[in-house]
Amino acid sequence: MLKILLKTFRFILVVMLVVLSGYELITRDFDMHPYTLILLSGLLLTLGVEGFQEKRKVFSFFCALAFIFTLAVLTRLIMS
């Protein structure tokens, strides 16, 4: 059940991320960039949880590191 939920959540995040990134590239309006980073960090977290369930520990570890890094960049972007 959780596996189906994670795949659905991952699909929704990917679609939203592609649409938002495409909008930013076409309009050259990067005011929505923090939202893109939020979606990206959610996607990395989802991928890490899926990898952990599939016993891919190294992949999960790197997804967790990328998730933390993305959140740090987002925090720095919001604070400045």
C-alpha positions in Angstrom: 0.0 0.0 0.0 2.8 2.4 0.9 4.7 1.5 -2.2 1.7 2.6 -4.4 1.3 5.8 -2.4 4.9 6.7 -2.9 4.8 6.0 -6.6 1.7 8.2 -7.0 3.3 10.9 -4.9 6.5 10.7 -6.9 4.5 11.0 -10.2 2.6 14.0 -9.0 5.8 15.7 -7.8 7.6 15.0 -11.1 4.7 16.5 -13.1 4.5 19.6 -11.0 8.2 20.0 -11.1 8.4 19.7 -14.9 5.4 22.2 -15.3 6.9 24.7 -12.9 10.4 24.5 -14.4 9.0 24.8 -17.9 7.1 27.9 -16.9 10.2 29.4 -15.4 12.3 28.7 -18.5 9.7 29.9 -21.0 8.8 33.1 -19.1 12.3 33.8 -17.7 10.4 34.6 -14.4 12.4 32.9 -11.6 10.3 34.2 -8.7 8.9 30.7 -8.4 12.3 29.2 -7.8 11.8 28.5 -4.1 8.7 26.4 -4.9 10.7 24.5 -7.5 13.3 23.7 -4.8 10.5 22.6 -2.4 9.2 20.2 -5.0 12.7 18.9 -5.8 13.4 18.3 -2.1 10.1 16.4 -1.8 11.0 14.3 -4.8 14.4 13.5 -3.4 12.9 12.5 -0.1 10.4 10.3 -1.8 13.1 8.6 -3.9 15.2 8.0 -0.8 12.3 6.4 1.1 11.5 4.2 -2.0 15.2 3.2 -2.2 15.3 2.3 1.5 12.3 0.1 1.1 13.9 -1.7 -1.8 17.1 -2.3 0.3 19.2 0.2 -1.8 21.0 1.8 1.1 23.7 3.7 -0.8 21.1 5.2 -3.1 18.9 6.2 -0.2 21.9 7.7 1.6 22.8 9.9 -1.3 19.1 10.9 -1.8 19.0 11.9 1.9 22.2 14.0 1.5 20.8 15.7 -1.6 17.5 16.3 0.3 19.4 18.0 3.1 21.5 20.0 0.7 18.5 21.2 -1.2 16.7 22.2 2.0 19.9 24.1 3.1 20.0 26.0 -0.3 16.3 26.7 0.0 16.7 28.1 3.5 19.6 30.2 2.4 17.6 31.5 -0.6 14.6 32.4 1.6 16.8 34.2 4.2 18.6 36.4 1.7 
